[in-house]
Amino acid sequence: MAWTVEFSSGAERQLRRLDPTTARRLGGYLRRLVAETTDPRERGKALTAAMTGLWRYRVGDYRLICQLLDQRLVVLVVRLGHRSRIY
């Protein structure tokens, strides 16, 4: 079974605020992440402390904060943004 990508409403707003080039780059990364791996945990890093249970993916200077929903095979993008403002 293949994983799919979904966005929270807040993440969709953050994506729309980005310039088109950066938005395409992040979207392309997510498509490759889902298409090329059988488990999204192979890439990225598990977060700790207050963000336990979430995963971070680096795309240049931008970060995608995601929740992996194993029961539905969904990568849910919770937040995204420049690394200086995301945490």
C-alpha positions, 0 to 999 in steps of 0.5 A, spaced: 500 500 500 502 507 498 502 512 503 498 519 501 499 526 503 494 530 506 495 538 509 492 540 515 488 547 514 493 551 517 499 548 513 495 549 507 494 556 509 502 556 510 503 553 503 499 558 500 503 564 503 509 561 500 512 564 493 510 559 488 517 556 487 518 554 494 511 551 494 513 547 488 519 545 491 516 542 497 510 539 494 515 535 489 519 533 495 512 530 498 511 527 492 518 523 492 517 522 499 511 518 498 513 515 491 520 513 493 519 510 500 515 504 503 516 508 510 516 515 510 520 514 517 526 512 512 527 520 511 526 525 516 527 525 524 523 524 529 521 530 534 522 530 541 519 534 547 513 538 546 513 535 539 513 528 540 510 524 535 511 528 530 516 528 524 521 533 521 523 533 514 528 538 511 527 541 504 533 546 504 532 552 509 524 550 510 521 544 514 515 540 514 512 538 520 508 532 519 504 526 523 504 519 520 498 516 521 499 508 520 492 506 520 490 510 514 497 510 511 497 518 511 503 523 512 499 529 515 503 535 514 501 539 520 506 545 519 511 548 514 515 554 514 522 557 514 527 554 519 528 560 523 520 560 524 518 553 524 519 551 531 
